[in-house]
Amino acid sequence: MSETLMDLALREAALKAELAAVQLHVTAAKARYEAARGRVQAAMDDETQRGVTAFGAVMPSGQVVAKVVLTNPDPAPRITDERAWIDWVRDTYPTVHTTRFVREVSPAWQSGLFKAMQKSGKAIDPATGEIVPGVEIPDERQRGHRLTFTADGEDAITQAFRAGLMTPDVLPALLAPPESDEA
């Protein structure tokens, strides 16, 4: 019976080691992903100055495997002072305010008001014209980007990885912004 317990302990230790190794890979992959997103966003921000809002991700073979598009959503309202916000809602719209152990605003109503404020670009209640305390809309949009694979883009990238073609020196070039016409 001692051998069985020993076998179980060894198997558990091996599984824990495997899990730790996988976790390290996941953590490293997430860090590389965030770094790559940051480089792509910086490139997109630079290229926007020249009017470029999209470019292709191109394999060394010249095959376009994805498209990177600048996203520029409208600034959304955000609560900056919870107490001021809840007090204003309680005083202005008591039917959507609930007092329990914790005071809160109806999420559906808040969503509707925030959508109206986002559309107007101002933290103003459209029904009363009041400036809504505790809520602001940032001046700048939160820019980002979206990557969409072509029909065979994911397969092409997978094959390139398997063939050893996706080395660290090739990856930055994959998402390089388009060449400048000014030469």
Stockholm file with secondary structure:
# STOCKHOLM 1.0

chainA/1-183         MSETLMDLALREAALKAELAAVQLHVTAAKARYEAARGRVQAAMDDETQRGVTAFGAVMPSGQVVAKVVLTNPDPAPRITDERAWIDWVRDTYPTVHTTRFVREVSPAWQSGLFKAMQKSGKAIDPATGEIVPGVEIPDERQRGHRLTFTADGEDAITQAFRAGLMTPDVLPALLAPPESDEA
#=GR chainA/1-183 SS CHHHHHHHHHHHHHHHHHHHHHHHHHHHHHHHHHHHHHHHHHHHHHHHTTTCCEEEEECTTSCEEEEEEEECCCCCCEESCHHHHHHHHHHHCGGGEEESSSEEECHHHHHHHHHHHHHHTSSBCTTTCCBCTTEECCSSCCCEEEEEECTTHHHHHHHHHHTTCCCTTTHHHHTCCCCCSCC
#=GC SS_cons         CHHHHHHHHHHHHHHHHHHHHHHHHHHHHHHHHHHHHHHHHHHHHHHHTTTCCEEEEECTTSCEEEEEEEECCCCCCEESCHHHHHHHHHHHCGGGEEESSSEEECHHHHHHHHHHHHHHTSSBCTTTCCBCTTEECCSSCCCEEEEEECTTHHHHHHHHHHTTCCCTTTHHHHTCCCCCSCC
//
